[in-house]
Amino acid sequence: MTELQDPPVALVTGASRGLGAALAEALAATHHVVAVARTVGALEALDDRIRAAGGQATLAPMDITTREAMAQLCRGIHDRWGGLALWVHAAVHTAPLSPADHVDARDLERSVATNVTATGILIPYVAPLLGRDGQAVFLDDPRAGEKFFGAYGATKAAQVALARSWQAETAQTGPRVHVLAPRPMATATRARFFPGEDRAALAHPRDEAARLLAALRGTG
């Protein structure tokens, strides 16, 4: 009798809504998904969709800015599964649009904590779980320097800079680090940034998730 093998494990941080949720849902066809987000209800809705399609997920309602929670999560992944095949980092704080001289201090602080500091903490935590053969995915959104995108643009750029440094450092040793650029999507965040935009011309997160994962598989 052939012994069934457990599916590879994928960690998706920022899995509750938008592209993160769509990526988690798509990955569940081939992976056991560990879905991380702060919003319990949205995670439960994601889990319902994954189970309805025959997949499996472990829900981790956590705030990625809480260092102790992330350490506990990564330790738990190690103890239960031994490691990860894939990490998709879709978590981001999208501060409201504002002129640079009117940026709210609390929004800036939260942007730095979520987009920069948490990423800098998570990379060393997750890297040992990925080993040499795993893959990590970051999502680019180049808004740095655009008017009214001060807090979000600057901190998202810093997040991607961290990812690109890790990518260059591990090019010969692994894990394989990817920085992918999603197309404009019909998400609630984009609607906040661009009210009145023709949403019919935008990609659906589900379709964009499929495209990005296909591109990821094409990298070998």
N, C-alpha and C positions, 0 to 999 in steps of 0.2 A: 504494500500500500504506500502510495506517495504521501509524504508528510507535508501538510500545508504550512507555508511560511507566513509569518506575520508581515503585514505591509510595512514599508519604510515609514518613518515618522517625520512629519513636517510641522515646524513651529511657525505660526503666523501671529505676529504681534500687530495689534490694530485690526482685529478680525471682525469687528461688530458691524461695520457699515461700509458702503461704497466699494472701492476696489479691493480693500482688504478682505471683506466678506465674500466677494465674488471669487477671489483667489483661493480662499479657504474652501469654499464650496466646490470649486473645480478640482482642487488638489485631493479632495476626499474620495474621488473616484479611484485613486491609485495609492493614497497614503492614509495613515492614521493622522488626523490633524489635531494638534494642540492649539486651541484658539484662545488668544489672550486679548482682553479688552476690559474697560472699566464698566461697561453697560451690561448688566446681567440679562435684562430682557432681550436685548438684541442678540446676545450670544445664544440664548435659549432658542430664539427664532432661527438662527443659523443652524443650530444642532437639529432642530426639527426638519429643516430642508435637507441636511446631510443624511439623516437617518431615513427619510422618505426615499432618497435616491440609493439607499443601500450602503452608505458609507458609515464611518465611525469618527467620532471626535471626542476629545477631552476638553472640557471648558475650564478656563482659568480666568475668572473674573478678578483681575489685578490691575493696579496702576503701575505702568512701567517706570514711573519716576520714583517708586519706592524700592530702594536698593535691596532691602532685606527680602522683599517679596520676590524679586527677580532671582536672587541667590537661591531662595527656597525652590522656586520653579525649576531652575536649571539642575539643582541637586535631585529633585524629584524625577526629572526626565532621565538623568543618568541612572538613578536607582531602578527605575521601572523598565526602561528600554535600552539603556546602555549608551545611547547617543542619538544623533539626528542625521537624517539624510539631507534636509533642507530647512533653511530659515528664511522666511519672507518678512521683512520689516516694513510694514505699512502704517505704523503708528505715527501720527504727526498732530501737532497742535496748530490749527490755522487761525491765527489771530485776526481780528477784524481789520479791514482796510482802514488806513489812517495816514495822514501826512506824518512825516518823520518827526516833526516838532510837536506832534500831538499823540505820540505812541503812549498808550497806557502802561505804567510801570508793571502792573500785575500781569498784563498780557505778555509783555516782554519777558518777564521772569518765567512765566509758564512756558513760553515758546522755547527759551533756552533750556529749561529743565527737561521738556519732553523731546525736543528735536535734536538737541546737542548732548546734554549731559547723560541722559538715559541711553542714547546710542553709544556713547563712549564707555558706559558701564556694561552694556549688554554684549558688545563685541568680545571682550575678554571672557565673559561668562559663557557665551555660546560657542566660541571658537573650539574649545576642547571637545564639545559634544559633536561638532562637525568633523573633526579629525582632518585627515588629508583628502578624503574623497567626497566630503559633503559640499553643499553649495549654499551660498547666502545671496539674497536678492534685496537690493535697495531700489527705491523708486525716485527718479529725478523729477524735479519741477522747477526749472530755472527761472525764478522770479527775482533773483538778487539784482538790486539796482533799479527795478521798475517802480514807478511812482505809486505810492500808497501801500506798497507791499513790504515796507521796511522790516517789521518784526518777523513776519513769516519768511520773506525772501532771504534775509540774512541768516536766519537759523536753519532753514532748509538747505541753503548752500553749505553751511558748516557741517550739517549731517552728511551730505553727499561727499564733501571733502574728506571726512573721516573714512567713509566707505571706499573712496578711491585710493586713499593711502593704504588701507588694508588690502585692497585688490592688487596694488603694485607689489606689496610686501609678500604676498602669498602666491604670486603668479607661477613660481616654480615648485612650490611646496604644497599648495592646497591649504585650506579649502578654496574652491573656486568662488570668487566674489563677482557678482554682476550688478551693474547699475543700469537699470532699464528705464526707458522714457515712455510713460503712458501717453496715449492720445487724449485730447480733451474729451471729458466724459460728462454725461448728464447726471451729476451728483448734487446733493444738497449743498456741499461746500462750494462747488463752482457756481451754483445759482446765487449763493451769497456774494461771491466775488463779482459775478457778471449778471446782475439782474436784467431781465428783459432780453437776454440772448436767445437766439433761435435754438431750442434744445433738440429739435429734430435733426439738426446737422451734427450733433455730438454722438460719440460712441456710447453704447450701453456698457456698464462695468462688467457684465457677464461676458460680452463679446471681447472686451479688452483683456480680461483675464485669460481667455482662451488664446488670444494672440500672443500675449507675453509668455505664457507657459510653452507655447509652441516654439517661440524664439529661444527660450531657455533650453528646451530639449535639443534644438538645433546646434547649440554650442557644444554638445557632447558632454 
